[in-house]
Amino acid sequence: MVKSNIAQNRLDWVDAAKGLSIILVVMMYAAYSVGEDTGSITILHWFIGFATPFRMPEFFLISGLFLARVIDRPWLHFADRRVVHYFYFYALWAVIHILFKTLVATGDPLGALNLAVISLVQPYGVLWFIYILAIVSAASKLMHSLKIPHWAGFAMAAALQIAPIHTGAYAIDQFAEYFVYFYAGYAFAPRIFSLVEHAVKTPPYSLAILGSWAIINFCLVFSSGYEITTTHMNMGLAGLPVLHLALAITGAMALCVSAALLTKLPIMNWLSWMGSKSLVIYLSFALPMSTVRVVLIKLGIINNADILSLIVFALAMIAPLILYALIQKTGFGKFLIERPQWAHLPGAPGSKTHTPNALGVPAE
């Protein structure tokens, strides 16, 4: 029973961390899209600016935490659970996004077809994260198969992040930028769990450390040379090679500890629940976000960009959860958030019994 409780507590804080991450991701897209359309810098830009070093690194780190459970399994089983799984959701939702944003919105079937073909090799829009998750999972399995020590694997991944790799191929560039965080989550999972568990046992000390981290992160991000634009954040010293990597990992751990502390508050149970639905939110938030933003701007009833961005952000978070509730209540459309049997690799063991976890990762 003790082991079961520990496992459940770990799952709670991991889900809460994903909840914090998905909030930051949706907030970023809401802020930048409203900023682009209105030419304004809103309060959300400042929140996103602070989170720039660790926003996506934390998502990758969390996604790698439980990879050790399946890394030793045969390639067929692993590929079904950790590669095909992600590519199924990516392909499905890329088609949905392209149909709505290109075919329906502009009436351009050839343009939609062209985008669909390009999306096979060039990750489409906000769905790039799902696409890259499949690639970093396969890369981690390959390194494990080659018996590369964790320290060497991390060093190689860190070198990719530090190096100025800008090939123009989005999949390659994003892999180079974020693989190190996914691999760190996998390779150092026991130490990460241990650190978080220790932090939860000493809340005053942990809060003091978090406060110090927040001050340092703020000062480095908004140091000399920083620039907030309507669609991008240029960090100050925090953007320097090596320091950027260090701040990303430190920030990711800070978010994990924050999530674990928040799970101790009964009023924050919603955060873990929402984090467990991060797949639904990530895959579908862009469509209602774009729709609400365009409609509100055309109506011209909200002239304050701060209020507009907050409304767009809130509705982009809520709409996917409404979709989830409708699917659960009616049973219709489950293929949108759960991989159906036909989408498994033939002969993959256990494929009939798995259930999806947060971000669509199957329970192992």
C-alpha positions as CSV (number, residue, x, y, z in Angstrom):
1,M,0.0,0.0,0.0
2,V,2.9,2.4,0.8
3,K,4.4,1.8,-2.7
4,S,1.0,2.4,-4.3
5,N,0.6,5.7,-2.4
6,I,4.0,6.9,-3.5
7,A,3.3,6.0,-7.1
8,Q,0.0,7.8,-6.9
9,N,1.6,10.9,-5.4
10,R,4.2,10.9,-8.1
11,L,1.5,10.7,-10.7
12,D,-0.3,13.6,-9.1
13,W,2.6,16.0,-9.1
14,V,3.6,14.9,-12.6
15,D,0.1,15.6,-13.8
16,A,0.2,19.0,-12.0
17,A,3.5,19.8,-13.6
18,K,1.9,19.1,-17.0
19,G,-1.0,21.3,-16.0
20,L,1.4,24.2,-15.3
21,S,3.2,23.5,-18.6
22,I,0.1,23.4,-20.7
23,I,-1.1,26.7,-19.1
24,L,2.2,28.3,-20.1
25,V,2.0,26.9,-23.6
26,V,-1.5,28.1,-24.3
27,M,-0.7,31.4,-22.7
28,M,2.2,31.9,-25.0
29,Y,0.2,31.2,-28.2
30,A,-2.7,33.4,-26.9
31,A,-0.3,36.3,-26.1
32,Y,1.6,36.1,-29.4
33,S,-1.4,35.6,-31.6
34,V,-3.2,38.6,-30.1
35,G,0.0,40.6,-30.1
36,E,0.5,39.9,-33.8
37,D,-3.1,40.9,-34.7
38,T,-3.2,44.0,-32.5
39,G,0.4,45.1,-32.5
40,S,0.2,45.3,-28.7
41,I,2.4,43.8,-25.9
42,T,0.1,42.5,-23.1
43,I,0.6,41.4,-19.6
44,L,0.7,37.8,-20.8
45,H,3.9,38.7,-22.8
46,W,5.6,39.4,-19.5
47,F,4.5,36.1,-17.9
48,I,5.7,34.2,-20.9
49,G,8.9,36.2,-21.0
50,F,9.7,35.0,-17.5
51,A,8.9,31.4,-18.4
52,T,10.8,31.4,-21.7
53,P,13.9,29.4,-20.4
54,F,11.9,26.5,-19.0
55,R,8.4,26.5,-20.6
56,M,9.0,23.8,-23.3
57,P,12.0,22.2,-21.6
58,E,9.8,21.2,-18.7
59,F,7.3,19.6,-20.9
60,F,10.0,17.5,-22.6
61,L,11.6,16.6,-19.2
62,I,8.3,15.4,-17.8
63,S,7.5,13.4,-20.9
64,G,10.7,11.4,-20.5
65,L,10.3,10.6,-16.8
66,F,8.6,7.2,-17.3
67,L,10.5,6.1,-20.4
68,A,12.6,3.6,-18.4
69,R,9.4,1.5,-18.0
70,V,9.5,0.6,-21.7
71,I,13.0,1.3,-22.9
72,D,14.1,-2.4,-22.4
73,R,11.1,-3.8,-24.4
74,P,11.5,-5.1,-28.0
75,W,11.6,-2.4,-30.7
76,L,8.1,-3.4,-32.0
77,H,6.5,-2.9,-28.6
78,F,8.5,0.3,-27.9
79,A,7.7,1.8,-31.3
80,D,4.0,1.0,-30.9
81,R,3.9,2.7,-27.5
82,R,6.2,5.6,-27.9
83,V,6.6,6.4,-31.6
84,V,3.5,5.3,-33.6
85,H,1.4,6.5,-30.6
86,Y,2.5,10.1,-31.0
87,F,2.5,10.0,-34.8
88,Y,-1.1,8.9,-34.8
89,F,-2.2,11.9,-32.8
90,Y,0.0,14.2,-34.8
91,A,-1.2,13.0,-38.2
92,L,-4.9,13.0,-37.2
93,W,-4.9,16.5,-35.7
94,A,-2.6,17.9,-38.4
95,V,-5.3,16.9,-40.9
96,I,-8.0,18.4,-38.8
97,H,-6.1,21.7,-38.4
98,I,-5.3,21.9,-42.1
99,L,-8.9,21.2,-43.1
100,F,-10.3,24.0,-40.9
101,K,-7.6,26.6,-41.3
102,T,-6.8,26.1,-45.0
103,L,-9.6,24.2,-46.8
104,V,-12.6,25.6,-44.9
105,A,-11.2,29.1,-44.1
106,T,-9.7,29.9,-47.5
107,G,-11.4,27.3,-49.8
108,D,-8.0,26.3,-51.2
109,P,-7.9,22.5,-51.6
110,L,-4.6,22.5,-53.4
111,G,-3.0,24.6,-50.6
112,A,-4.5,22.2,-48.0
113,L,-3.1,19.2,-49.9
114,N,0.3,20.8,-50.2
115,L,0.4,21.6,-46.4
116,A,-0.6,18.0,-45.6
117,V,2.3,16.6,-47.7
118,I,4.8,19.1,-46.2
119,S,3.6,18.3,-42.7
120,L,5.0,14.7,-43.1
121,V,8.5,16.1,-42.9
122,Q,8.0,19.6,-41.5
123,P,6.0,19.6,-38.2
124,Y,2.8,21.5,-38.6
125,G,2.1,24.5,-36.4
126,V,1.6,23.9,-32.7
127,L,1.6,20.2,-33.2
128,W,5.4,20.2,-33.6
129,F,5.8,19.0,-30.0
130,I,3.9,15.8,-30.6
131,Y,5.9,15.1,-33.7
132,I,9.2,15.7,-31.9
133,L,8.2,13.5,-29.0
134,A,8.1,10.5,-31.3
135,I,11.6,11.3,-32.6
136,V,13.2,11.9,-29.2
137,S,11.6,8.7,-28.0
138,A,13.1,6.7,-30.9
139,A,16.5,8.4,-30.4
140,S,16.5,7.5,-26.7
141,K,15.7,3.9,-27.5
142,L,18.5,3.8,-30.1
143,M,21.0,5.1,-27.7
144,H,19.9,2.6,-25.1
145,S,20.2,-0.2,-27.7
146,L,23.8,1.0,-28.4
147,K,24.5,0.8,-24.7
148,I,25.5,4.4,-24.5
149,P,26.0,5.4,-20.8
150,H,23.5,8.0,-19.5
151,W,26.3,10.5,-18.8
152,A,27.6,10.3,-22.4
153,G,24.1,10.4,-23.8
154,F,23.3,13.5,-21.8
155,A,26.6,15.1,-22.8
156,M,25.9,14.5,-26.5
157,A,22.3,15.9,-26.2
158,A,23.6,18.9,-24.3
159,A,26.2,19.6,-27.0
160,L,23.3,19.6,-29.6
161,Q,21.4,22.2,-27.5
162,I,24.4,24.4,-27.0
163,A,25.6,24.3,-30.6
164,P,24.1,27.0,-32.9
165,I,22.1,24.5,-35.1
166,H,19.9,26.3,-37.5
167,T,19.4,24.1,-40.6
168,G,16.0,25.5,-41.6
169,A,14.5,22.0,-41.2
170,Y,12.2,22.5,-38.3
171,A,12.2,18.9,-37.1
172,I,16.1,18.8,-37.0
173,D,16.4,22.2,-35.3
174,Q,13.7,21.4,-32.6
175,F,15.2,18.0,-32.0
176,A,18.6,19.6,-31.4
177,E,17.1,22.2,-29.1
178,Y,14.9,19.9,-26.9
179,F,16.3,16.4,-27.0
180,V,18.5,17.0,-24.0
181,Y,15.5,17.7,-21.7
182,F,13.6,14.6,-22.7
183,Y,16.8,12.5,-22.3
184,A,17.5,14.1,-18.9
185,G,14.0,13.2,-17.8
186,Y,14.6,9.6,-18.8
187,A,18.2,9.3,-17.6
188,F,17.9,11.1,-14.3
189,A,14.3,10.2,-13.4
190,P,15.2,8.5,-10.0
191,R,17.1,11.6,-8.9
192,I,14.3,13.9,-10.1
193,F,11.7,11.9,-8.1
194,S,14.0,11.9,-5.1
195,L,14.6,15.6,-5.2
196,V,10.9,16.4,-5.5
197,E,10.0,14.0,-2.7
198,H,12.6,15.6,-0.5
199,A,11.3,19.1,-1.4
200,V,7.8,18.2,-0.4
201,K,9.0,17.1,3.0
202,T,10.5,20.5,3.7
203,P,8.1,23.2,2.4
204,P,9.6,26.3,4.1
205,Y,13.1,25.4,2.8
206,S,11.7,24.6,-0.7
207,L,9.7,27.8,-0.9
208,A,12.8,29.8,0.0
209,I,14.8,28.1,-2.7
210,L,12.0,28.6,-5.2
211,G,11.9,32.3,-4.3
212,S,15.6,32.7,-4.9
213,W,15.4,30.8,-8.2
214,A,12.5,33.1,-9.4
215,I,14.5,36.2,-8.6
216,I,17.6,34.9,-10.4
217,N,15.6,33.7,-13.4
218,F,13.9,37.1,-13.6
219,C,17.1,39.0,-13.4
220,L,18.8,36.9,-16.1
221,V,15.9,36.9,-18.5
222,F,15.2,40.6,-18.2
223,S,18.9,41.7,-18.0
224,S,20.5,44.1,-20.5
225,G,19.7,43.2,-24.1
226,Y,16.3,41.7,-23.5
227,E,13.4,42.5,-25.9
228,I,9.8,41.7,-25.8
229,T,8.1,41.9,-29.2
230,T,4.5,41.1,-30.1
231,T,5.4,37.6,-31.3
232,H,8.8,36.7,-29.7
233,M,10.9,37.1,-26.5
234,N,14.6,37.8,-26.8
235,M,16.2,37.1,-23.4
236,G,19.1,39.0,-21.9
237,L,21.9,37.0,-20.3
238,A,19.6,34.0,-20.0
239,G,19.9,33.5,-23.8
240,L,23.6,32.8,-23.7
241,P,24.7,29.2,-24.5
242,V,25.3,27.0,-21.5
243,L,23.5,29.5,-19.2
244,H,20.4,28.9,-21.3
245,L,20.6,25.2,-20.8
246,A,21.3,25.5,-17.1
247,L,18.3,27.9,-16.6
248,A,16.1,25.5,-18.6
249,I,16.9,22.5,-16.4
250,T,16.8,24.5,-13.2
251,G,13.5,26.1,-14.2
252,A,12.0,22.7,-15.2
253,M,12.9,21.3,-11.8
254,A,11.5,24.4,-10.1
255,L,8.2,23.8,-11.9
256,C,8.2,20.1,-10.8
257,V,8.8,21.1,-7.2
258,S,6.1,23.8,-7.4
259,A,3.7,21.3,-8.8
260,A,4.4,18.8,-6.0
261,L,3.8,21.5,-3.4
262,L,0.6,22.6,-5.0
263,T,-0.8,19.1,-5.0
264,K,-0.7,19.2,-1.2
265,L,-3.4,21.9,-1.3
266,P,-6.9,20.5,-1.7
267,I,-8.0,23.5,-3.6
268,M,-5.5,22.7,-6.3
269,N,-6.8,19.3,-7.2
270,W,-8.0,20.8,-10.5
271,L,-4.5,21.3,-11.6
272,S,-3.6,17.6,-11.6
273,W,-6.9,16.8,-13.3
274,M,-6.3,19.3,-16.0
275,G,-2.7,18.1,-16.5
276,S,-4.0,14.6,-17.0
277,K,-6.0,16.0,-19.9
278,S,-3.0,17.8,-21.4
279,L,-3.3,15.7,-24.6
280,V,-6.8,17.0,-25.3
281,I,-5.8,20.6,-24.6
282,Y,-2.6,20.6,-26.6
283,L,-4.1,19.0,-29.6
284,S,-7.2,21.1,-29.9
285,F,-6.7,24.5,-28.2
286,A,-5.4,26.3,-31.4
287,L,-8.7,26.0,-33.3
288,P,-11.0,27.7,-30.7
289,M,-8.2,30.1,-29.8
290,S,-8.0,31.3,-33.5
291,T,-11.8,31.4,-33.9
292,V,-12.4,33.4,-30.7
293,R,-9.6,35.8,-31.4
294,V,-10.7,36.6,-35.0
295,V,-14.3,37.0,-34.0
296,L,-13.6,39.3,-31.1
297,I,-11.2,41.5,-33.1
298,K,-13.7,41.7,-36.0
299,L,-16.5,42.6,-33.7
300,G,-14.4,45.3,-32.1
301,I,-16.2,45.2,-28.8
302,I,-12.9,44.7,-26.8
303,N,-10.4,47.4,-27.4
304,N,-8.0,46.6,-24.5
305,A,-5.4,44.1,-25.7
306,D,-4.7,42.8,-22.2
307,I,-8.4,41.9,-21.6
308,L,-8.6,40.5,-25.1
309,S,-5.6,38.2,-24.6
310,L,-6.9,37.0,-21.3
311,I,-10.3,36.1,-22.8
312,V,-8.7,34.3,-25.7
313,F,-6.3,32.4,-23.3
314,A,-9.2,31.4,-21.0
315,L,-11.5,30.2,-23.8
316,A,-8.6,28.3,-25.4
317,M,-8.1,26.4,-22.2
318,I,-11.8,25.8,-21.5
319,A,-12.9,24.7,-25.0
320,P,-10.8,21.5,-25.1
321,L,-12.1,20.4,-21.7
322,I,-15.6,20.9,-23.0
323,L,-14.7,18.7,-26.0
324,Y,-13.3,16.1,-23.6
325,A,-16.5,16.2,-21.5
326,L,-18.7,15.8,-24.6
327,I,-16.7,12.8,-25.9
328,Q,-16.8,11.1,-22.5
329,K,-20.6,11.7,-22.2
330,T,-21.6,10.7,-25.7
331,G,-18.9,8.2,-26.5
332,F,-18.6,9.8,-29.9
333,G,-15.2,10.9,-31.2
334,K,-13.0,8.9,-28.8
335,F,-10.6,8.4,-31.7
336,L,-9.7,12.1,-31.3
337,I,-8.1,11.5,-27.9
338,E,-7.6,7.8,-27.7
339,R,-5.7,5.7,-30.2
340,P,-8.0,3.1,-31.7
341,Q,-7.0,-0.6,-32.1
342,W,-6.4,-0.3,-35.9
343,A,-3.8,2.3,-35.3
344,H,-1.5,-0.1,-33.5
345,L,1.4,-1.9,-35.1
346,P,0.4,-5.5,-36.0
347,G,1.8,-7.9,-33.5
348,A,2.6,-5.3,-30.8
349,P,2.1,-7.1,-27.5
350,G,-0.5,-5.6,-25.1
351,S,-1.9,-3.2,-27.6
352,K,-5.4,-4.2,-26.8
353,T,-5.2,-3.3,-23.2
354,H,-3.4,0.0,-22.9
355,T,-5.1,3.2,-21.9
356,P,-3.8,6.7,-22.5
357,N,-2.4,8.9,-19.8
358,A,-1.6,12.6,-19.9
359,L,-0.4,13.7,-23.3
360,G,-1.5,10.4,-24.7
361,V,1.3,8.4,-23.2
362,P,-0.1,4.9,-22.6
363,A,0.0,3.5,-19.1
364,E,2.8,0.9,-19.1
